[in-house]
Protein backbone atom coordinates (compact mmCIF):
# COMPACT_ATOMS: atom_id res chain seq x y z
CA UNK A 1 0.00 0.00 0.00
CA UNK A 2 1.06 3.59 -0.59
CA UNK A 3 0.20 5.34 2.64
CA UNK A 4 2.32 8.50 2.29
CA UNK A 5 1.63 11.79 0.54
CA UNK A 6 3.83 14.80 -0.12
CA UNK A 7 7.53 15.50 -0.58
CA UNK A 8 8.74 18.25 1.77
CA UNK A 9 5.70 18.07 4.07
CA UNK A 10 5.12 14.33 4.03
CA UNK A 11 2.29 12.58 5.83
CA UNK A 12 2.00 8.84 6.49
CA UNK A 13 -1.40 7.52 7.55
CA UNK A 14 -1.81 4.37 9.64
CA UNK A 15 -4.55 2.35 11.33
CA UNK A 16 -7.78 0.55 10.43
CA UNK A 17 -11.45 1.16 11.09
CA UNK A 18 -11.74 -1.48 13.83
CA UNK A 19 -8.07 -1.70 14.79
CA UNK A 20 -6.63 -0.20 17.96
CA UNK A 21 -6.17 3.31 16.59
CA UNK A 22 -5.98 5.59 13.58
CA UNK A 23 -3.11 8.04 13.26
CA UNK A 24 -0.62 9.96 11.17
CA UNK A 25 3.08 10.76 11.12
CA UNK A 26 4.09 14.13 9.66
CA UNK A 27 7.68 14.49 8.50
CA UNK A 28 9.03 17.84 7.34
CA UNK A 29 6.98 20.20 9.47
CA UNK A 30 9.10 23.27 10.23
CA UNK A 31 10.18 23.89 13.81
CA UNK A 32 8.87 26.77 15.88
CA UNK A 33 5.19 26.48 14.95
CA UNK A 34 2.96 27.04 17.96
CA UNK A 35 0.82 23.90 18.14
CA UNK A 36 -1.37 22.23 20.76
CA UNK A 37 -3.73 19.28 20.91
CA UNK A 38 -6.58 21.80 21.00
CA UNK A 39 -5.56 23.06 17.54
CA UNK A 40 -5.98 19.54 16.18
CA UNK A 41 -9.01 18.63 18.27
CA UNK A 42 -11.10 21.50 16.96
CA UNK A 43 -10.79 20.09 13.43
CA UNK A 44 -11.35 16.47 14.50
CA UNK A 45 -14.58 17.48 16.24
CA UNK A 46 -15.97 18.58 12.88
CA UNK A 47 -15.28 15.17 11.36
CA UNK A 48 -16.04 12.78 14.21
CA UNK A 49 -18.96 10.33 14.00
CA UNK A 50 -22.19 10.64 15.97
CA UNK A 51 -22.32 14.43 15.80
CA UNK A 52 -25.89 14.76 14.49
CA UNK A 53 -29.03 12.85 13.52
CA UNK A 54 -27.81 12.50 9.93
CA UNK A 55 -24.49 10.79 10.70
CA UNK A 56 -23.49 7.30 11.79
CA UNK A 57 -24.51 6.35 15.33
CA UNK A 58 -20.99 5.11 16.07
CA UNK A 59 -19.75 7.13 19.05
CA UNK A 60 -16.06 7.95 19.03
CA UNK A 61 -14.57 10.75 21.11
CA UNK A 62 -11.67 11.02 18.66
CA UNK A 63 -9.57 12.61 21.39
CA UNK A 64 -6.21 13.29 19.79
CA UNK A 65 -2.95 12.31 21.43
CA UNK A 66 0.28 13.87 20.19
CA UNK A 67 3.09 11.39 20.81
CA UNK A 68 6.08 13.22 19.37
CA UNK A 69 7.35 16.31 17.58
CA UNK A 70 5.97 18.89 20.03
CA UNK A 71 7.96 20.35 22.94
CA UNK A 72 6.90 23.24 25.17
CA UNK A 73 4.05 24.07 22.80
CA UNK A 74 6.11 24.29 19.61
CA UNK A 75 6.99 21.92 16.80
CA UNK A 76 10.58 20.70 17.08
CA UNK A 77 11.26 19.79 13.45
CA UNK A 78 11.12 16.08 14.36
CA UNK A 79 8.37 13.80 13.01
CA UNK A 80 4.99 14.55 14.56
CA UNK A 81 3.01 11.44 15.49
CA UNK A 82 -0.67 11.79 16.38
CA UNK A 83 -3.46 9.29 16.90
CA UNK A 84 -7.00 8.69 18.11
CA UNK A 85 -8.10 5.43 19.70
CA UNK A 86 -10.94 3.32 18.32
CA UNK A 87 -13.28 2.64 21.25
CA UNK A 88 -16.85 2.15 20.01
CA UNK A 89 -16.11 -0.86 17.80
CA UNK A 90 -18.59 -3.59 16.80
CA UNK A 91 -17.02 -6.06 14.36
CA UNK A 92 -19.73 -8.72 14.69
CA UNK A 93 -21.44 -7.82 11.41
CA UNK A 94 -18.34 -8.06 9.23
CA UNK A 95 -17.42 -11.76 9.22
CA UNK A 96 -19.96 -12.35 6.47
CA UNK A 97 -18.39 -9.75 4.18
CA UNK A 98 -15.13 -11.68 4.07
CA UNK A 99 -16.67 -14.14 1.63
CA UNK A 100 -19.71 -12.19 0.40
CA UNK A 101 -18.43 -8.74 -0.67
CA UNK A 102 -20.59 -5.66 -0.23
CA UNK A 103 -21.46 -3.90 -3.50
CA UNK A 104 -19.73 -0.54 -3.81
CA UNK A 105 -17.04 -1.43 -1.25
CA UNK A 106 -13.43 -2.58 -1.51
CA UNK A 107 -14.22 -5.96 0.08
CA UNK A 108 -13.74 -7.86 -3.20
CA UNK A 109 -10.79 -5.97 -4.64
CA UNK A 110 -8.88 -5.83 -1.33
CA UNK A 111 -9.36 -9.56 -0.76
CA UNK A 112 -8.02 -10.35 -4.22
CA UNK A 113 -5.08 -7.94 -3.94
CA UNK A 114 -3.92 -9.03 -0.48
CA UNK A 115 -4.86 -12.69 -0.60
CA UNK A 116 -7.47 -12.37 2.12
CA UNK A 117 -4.99 -11.13 4.74
CA UNK A 118 -6.41 -7.58 4.80
CA UNK A 119 -8.33 -6.42 7.87
CA UNK A 120 -11.92 -6.50 6.62
CA UNK A 121 -13.56 -5.34 9.88
CA UNK A 122 -15.45 -2.13 9.23
CA UNK A 123 -13.77 -1.89 5.85
CA UNK A 124 -10.34 -1.92 7.50
CA UNK A 125 -7.88 0.32 5.73
CA UNK A 126 -10.50 1.26 3.12
CA UNK A 127 -12.94 2.78 5.61
CA UNK A 128 -13.80 6.44 5.86
CA UNK A 129 -12.55 6.08 9.43
CA UNK A 130 -8.97 6.51 8.21
CA UNK A 131 -9.76 10.11 7.22
CA UNK A 132 -9.34 11.04 10.88
CA UNK A 133 -5.61 10.86 10.15
CA UNK A 134 -6.08 13.19 7.17
CA UNK A 135 -7.77 15.75 9.41
CA UNK A 136 -5.02 15.54 12.04
CA UNK A 137 -2.40 16.26 9.39
CA UNK A 138 -4.60 18.94 7.88
CA UNK A 139 -4.91 20.76 11.19
CA UNK A 140 -1.13 21.24 11.28
CA UNK A 141 -1.01 22.23 7.62
CA UNK A 142 -3.85 24.73 8.03
CA UNK A 143 -2.11 26.40 10.97
CA UNK A 144 1.08 26.75 8.94
CA UNK A 145 -0.84 28.27 6.05
CA UNK A 146 -2.72 30.71 8.28
CA UNK A 147 0.19 31.75 10.48
CA UNK A 148 2.79 32.15 7.73
CA UNK A 149 0.92 32.92 4.50
CA UNK A 150 -2.57 33.99 5.69
CA UNK A 151 -4.08 31.35 3.39
CA UNK A 152 -7.63 30.32 4.30
CA UNK A 153 -9.49 27.20 3.13
CA UNK A 154 -13.27 26.78 3.26
CA UNK A 155 -15.34 23.86 1.98
CA UNK A 156 -19.12 23.61 2.02
CA UNK A 157 -21.96 21.49 0.67
CA UNK A 158 -23.55 22.75 -2.53
CA UNK A 159 -25.70 19.73 -3.38
CA UNK A 160 -27.19 16.66 -1.68
CA UNK A 161 -29.32 14.12 -3.53
CA UNK A 162 -30.11 16.58 -6.31
CA UNK A 163 -31.09 19.41 -3.94
CA UNK A 164 -28.88 22.33 -4.93
CA UNK A 165 -27.83 25.28 -2.80
CA UNK A 166 -27.90 28.74 -4.29
CA UNK A 167 -24.51 30.12 -5.25
CA UNK A 168 -22.97 32.44 -2.65
CA UNK A 169 -19.92 34.37 -3.82
CA UNK A 170 -18.82 35.97 -0.54
CA UNK A 171 -16.50 33.53 1.27
CA UNK A 172 -16.89 35.50 4.51
CA UNK A 173 -20.64 34.86 4.43
CA UNK A 174 -20.03 31.17 3.72
CA UNK A 175 -17.63 30.84 6.66
CA UNK A 176 -20.15 32.39 9.05
CA UNK A 177 -22.99 30.18 7.85
CA UNK A 178 -21.63 26.74 7.01
CA UNK A 179 -21.37 25.38 10.57
CA UNK A 180 -24.89 26.51 11.51
CA UNK A 181 -26.44 23.40 9.98
CA UNK A 182 -25.39 19.72 10.14
CA UNK A 183 -25.36 19.45 6.34
CA UNK A 184 -22.74 22.22 6.19
CA UNK A 185 -24.29 24.26 3.42
CA UNK A 186 -24.10 28.05 3.22
CA UNK A 187 -27.66 28.22 1.90
CA UNK A 188 -29.77 27.89 5.04
CA UNK A 189 -32.98 28.02 2.98
CA UNK A 190 -32.33 24.54 1.52
CA UNK A 191 -30.59 23.06 4.56
CA UNK A 192 -33.79 21.63 6.08
CA UNK A 193 -34.77 20.12 2.73
CA UNK A 194 -31.40 18.38 2.57
CA UNK A 195 -31.78 17.12 6.14
CA UNK A 196 -35.31 15.85 5.47
CA UNK A 197 -34.13 14.03 2.35
CA UNK A 198 -31.29 12.32 4.23
CA UNK A 199 -33.62 11.22 7.06
CA UNK A 200 -36.27 9.94 4.65
CA UNK A 201 -33.71 8.10 2.53
CA UNK A 202 -32.30 6.40 5.62
CA UNK A 203 -35.78 5.27 6.63
CA UNK A 204 -36.05 3.67 3.19
CA UNK A 205 -32.83 1.77 3.85
CA UNK A 206 -30.91 3.76 1.27
CA UNK A 207 -28.37 6.60 1.03
CA UNK A 208 -27.61 9.75 -0.95
CA UNK A 209 -24.50 11.51 -2.27
CA UNK A 210 -23.72 15.09 -3.18
CA UNK A 211 -21.18 17.74 -4.08
CA UNK A 212 -18.78 19.79 -1.95
CA UNK A 213 -17.15 22.99 -3.16
CA UNK A 214 -13.81 24.14 -1.75
CA UNK A 215 -12.26 27.63 -1.92
CA UNK A 216 -8.70 28.53 -0.90
CA UNK A 217 -8.09 32.29 -0.67
CA UNK A 218 -4.91 34.35 -0.50
CA UNK A 219 -2.91 31.57 -2.15
CA UNK A 220 0.43 32.94 -3.38
CA UNK A 221 1.31 32.94 -7.07
CA UNK A 222 3.69 30.19 -8.13
CA UNK A 223 2.61 27.03 -6.27
CA UNK A 224 2.80 23.92 -8.44
CA UNK A 225 5.53 21.87 -10.13
CA UNK A 226 4.52 21.08 -13.73
CA UNK A 227 4.14 18.78 -15.39
CA UNK A 228 3.51 15.73 -13.22
CA UNK A 229 3.27 17.56 -9.90
CA UNK A 230 1.09 20.42 -11.06
CA UNK A 231 -1.09 21.92 -8.36
CA UNK A 232 -4.21 20.46 -9.95
CA UNK A 233 -2.55 17.05 -10.23
CA UNK A 234 -1.51 16.93 -6.58
CA UNK A 235 -4.78 18.31 -5.21
CA UNK A 236 -6.67 15.77 -7.30
CA UNK A 237 -4.52 12.90 -6.04
CA UNK A 238 -5.04 13.97 -2.43
CA UNK A 239 -8.78 14.41 -2.84
CA UNK A 240 -9.19 11.07 -4.60
CA UNK A 241 -7.49 9.46 -1.60
CA UNK A 242 -10.64 10.23 0.37
CA UNK A 243 -12.99 7.23 0.30
CA UNK A 244 -16.27 7.92 -1.58
CA UNK A 245 -14.83 10.64 -3.84
CA UNK A 246 -15.70 9.95 -7.48
CA UNK A 247 -14.99 13.23 -9.26
CA UNK A 248 -13.29 16.61 -9.10
CA UNK A 249 -13.42 19.70 -11.31
CA UNK A 250 -11.60 23.03 -11.05
CA UNK A 251 -13.09 26.43 -11.81
CA UNK A 252 -15.80 26.13 -14.44
CA UNK A 253 -14.80 22.48 -14.82
CA UNK A 254 -16.73 20.47 -17.38
CA UNK A 255 -18.70 23.62 -18.16
CA UNK A 256 -15.77 24.88 -20.25
CA UNK A 257 -16.74 22.38 -22.93
CA UNK A 258 -19.74 24.56 -23.72
CA UNK A 259 -17.82 27.84 -23.92
CA UNK A 260 -15.88 29.58 -26.64
CA UNK A 261 -12.28 30.59 -25.99
CA UNK A 262 -13.32 34.22 -25.78
CA UNK A 263 -15.78 33.29 -23.02
CA UNK A 264 -13.56 30.91 -21.09
CA UNK A 265 -10.33 32.93 -21.04
CA UNK A 266 -9.83 34.94 -17.84
CA UNK A 267 -8.84 38.46 -18.89
CA UNK A 268 -6.05 40.08 -16.84
CA UNK A 269 -6.75 43.31 -14.97
CA UNK A 270 -4.99 45.61 -12.47
CA UNK A 271 -6.72 46.13 -9.14
CA UNK A 272 -5.12 48.00 -6.23
CA UNK A 273 -1.76 47.56 -7.91
CA UNK A 274 -2.14 43.79 -8.20
CA UNK A 275 -2.47 41.68 -11.35
CA UNK A 276 -5.72 39.73 -11.16
CA UNK A 277 -8.17 38.22 -13.62
CA UNK A 278 -11.64 39.57 -14.35
CA UNK A 279 -13.17 36.09 -14.11
CA UNK A 280 -11.90 32.85 -12.58
CA UNK A 281 -12.92 30.09 -14.96
CA UNK A 282 -9.49 28.50 -14.41
CA UNK A 283 -10.18 28.06 -10.71
CA UNK A 284 -7.04 29.92 -9.67
CA UNK A 285 -4.61 27.61 -11.48
CA UNK A 286 -2.96 28.25 -14.86
CA UNK A 287 -0.55 25.73 -16.39
CA UNK A 288 -0.64 23.78 -13.13
CA UNK A 289 0.59 26.84 -11.18
CA UNK A 290 -1.42 28.99 -8.77
CA UNK A 291 -2.31 32.35 -10.30
CA UNK A 292 -3.06 34.30 -7.14
CA UNK A 293 -6.80 34.07 -7.67
CA UNK A 294 -8.88 31.92 -5.29
CA UNK A 295 -8.44 28.21 -5.93
CA UNK A 296 -11.92 26.78 -6.47
CA UNK A 297 -12.89 23.17 -7.09
CA UNK A 298 -15.85 20.85 -6.58
CA UNK A 299 -15.85 17.26 -5.39
CA UNK A 300 -18.47 14.59 -6.14
CA UNK A 301 -19.23 12.27 -3.20
CA UNK A 302 -20.98 8.98 -3.94
CA UNK A 303 -23.91 7.64 -1.87
CA UNK A 304 -22.81 5.56 1.12
CA UNK A 305 -22.50 1.99 -0.23
CA UNK A 306 -23.53 0.42 3.10
CA UNK A 307 -27.33 0.41 2.89
CA UNK A 308 -29.97 -1.78 4.56
CA UNK A 309 -31.74 -2.69 1.33
CA UNK A 310 -31.09 -6.20 0.03
CA UNK A 311 -28.45 -6.27 -2.73
CA UNK A 312 -27.06 -8.81 -5.16
CA UNK A 313 -23.60 -10.23 -4.51
CA UNK A 314 -21.65 -13.49 -4.80
CA UNK A 315 -20.23 -16.06 -2.42
CA UNK A 316 -16.54 -16.11 -3.28
CA UNK A 317 -15.89 -19.53 -1.72
CA UNK A 318 -18.86 -21.26 -3.32
CA UNK A 319 -18.65 -19.30 -6.59
CA UNK A 320 -22.37 -18.70 -6.72
CA UNK A 321 -24.69 -15.72 -6.73
CA UNK A 322 -26.43 -14.69 -3.54
CA UNK A 323 -27.94 -11.66 -1.83
CA UNK A 324 -26.68 -9.57 1.04
CA UNK A 325 -28.31 -7.27 3.57
CA UNK A 326 -25.98 -4.97 5.47
CA UNK A 327 -26.46 -4.24 9.15
CA UNK A 328 -24.45 -1.86 11.28
CA UNK A 329 -23.95 1.87 11.83
CA UNK A 330 -23.38 3.89 8.68
CA UNK A 331 -23.78 7.46 7.51
CA UNK A 332 -26.87 7.83 5.28
CA UNK A 333 -24.96 10.66 3.60
CA UNK A 334 -21.20 11.13 3.70
CA UNK A 335 -21.17 14.67 2.33
CA UNK A 336 -21.29 16.74 5.56
CA UNK A 337 -18.45 14.83 7.24
CA UNK A 338 -16.40 14.98 4.03
CA UNK A 339 -16.24 18.79 4.24
CA UNK A 340 -13.42 19.05 6.86
CA UNK A 341 -11.56 16.16 5.23
CA UNK A 342 -11.50 17.96 1.87
CA UNK A 343 -10.25 21.13 3.56
CA UNK A 344 -7.52 19.14 5.32
CA UNK A 345 -6.18 17.38 2.24
CA UNK A 346 -6.16 20.68 0.35
CA UNK A 347 -4.11 22.23 3.16
CA UNK A 348 -1.61 19.36 3.14
CA UNK A 349 -0.97 19.82 -0.59
CA UNK A 350 -0.72 23.61 -0.42
CA UNK A 351 1.76 23.47 2.48
CA UNK A 352 3.90 20.90 0.69
CA UNK A 353 4.10 23.13 -2.40
CA UNK A 354 4.67 26.29 -0.36
CA UNK A 355 7.65 24.69 1.37
CA UNK A 356 9.02 23.45 -1.96
CA UNK A 357 8.69 26.96 -3.39
CA UNK A 358 10.51 28.46 -0.41
CA UNK A 359 7.57 30.44 0.94
CA UNK A 360 7.51 28.67 4.30
CA UNK A 361 10.86 28.60 6.15
CA UNK A 362 12.24 25.64 8.07
CA UNK A 363 12.10 27.63 11.29
CA UNK A 364 8.92 29.53 12.15
CA UNK A 365 9.55 32.48 14.43
CA UNK A 366 7.92 31.81 17.76
CA UNK A 367 7.87 33.48 21.16
CA UNK A 368 10.80 31.55 22.63
C-alpha positions, 0 to 999 in steps of 0.5 A: 500500500502507498500510505504516504503523501507529499515530498517536503511536508510528508504525511503517512497515515496508519490504522484501520477502522476497527483496529486499535487506533488511527493516526498519522506521522508528519515528516518535514513540518518546520520547527517553531510552529505554535501547536497544541492538541486543541488546535488539532481537536477543533478540526477532529470534532468537525469530522467525528462520528455521531455528531448529528441525527444525519451521521453514523450512530458510532460514538467515538470521542476522537480525542487526539494524542500527540506522541512526538514532535511537540515540545513546550508548545512548539513543533521541534522539526522532528516527526509529529506522530498523532493518533486517536483510539478506536473505542466504540467498535462492533465487528460482529457484522463483518465476518460475512463480508469476508466471503460475500463482498458488499457492492460498492465497497473494496471488500472484493478488490482488497481480498483479491489484492492481499490474498485475504490477509487484509483487515476486513472489519469495518472496511479496514484500511478502506474505511472512511474512518482513516480520514481522521488521520487526514484531518489531524495532518490537515490541522497542522497544515492549516495552521502553517498556512494561516500563520505564515501565509494567511491562506484560508481554506473553506469547503461547504456542501452545494448539493445533496441528492439533487437538492442544490444550494444557491450560489454564494460568492462571498467567502466570509458569508459562507464561513459564518454560515456553514457550521450553523447546519449539520449538512454544512451548506451556506444556503440555510434556505435549503438546509432543512430540505437536505436534512429531510431528504437524508432522514427519509432516505435512511428510513427507506434503507438507502443513502444519498450523495452530493457535491462539496465545493472548496475555496482557498483564498490568498494563495500565493502565485507560483505554487505547483511543479509542472508537469507531473506535480502540477497543483491540480494534479496533486490536489486531485490525487489527495482528494481522490485518496478520500474514500467515496470521492468519485470526481473533481473539477476546477473552476468552471470544470466540465462547463468549459466544454460549452464555452468559446475561448473568448468566453472561457479565457480569464482576462487580466486586470490591475486592481489595487496595484495587483495583477488579477483576472476579471473572471476565474474560470481557471479556478485559480490555477494556470498551467498547473501553477497557482495564479493568485486568484482563489483556488476553487474546485468541486468534489463529487461524493458517492452515496454511502454503499452500506445500505440496509436494502437487500443487494445482489452479490456473490459467495466467493468460496462457493462461486455462486450468486447470492444476496446480502443485507448490510447491518451496522452503523453507517452514515446515510450521507457522507457529504457533511463529514467529508467537508473538513476532510476535503479542507484538510487534504487541500491544506496538506498539498498547499503546504507541501508546495509552499515549502518546496517553493521556499515560501515557508521557512524551516524555522517559524519564528515563535515566542521563545 
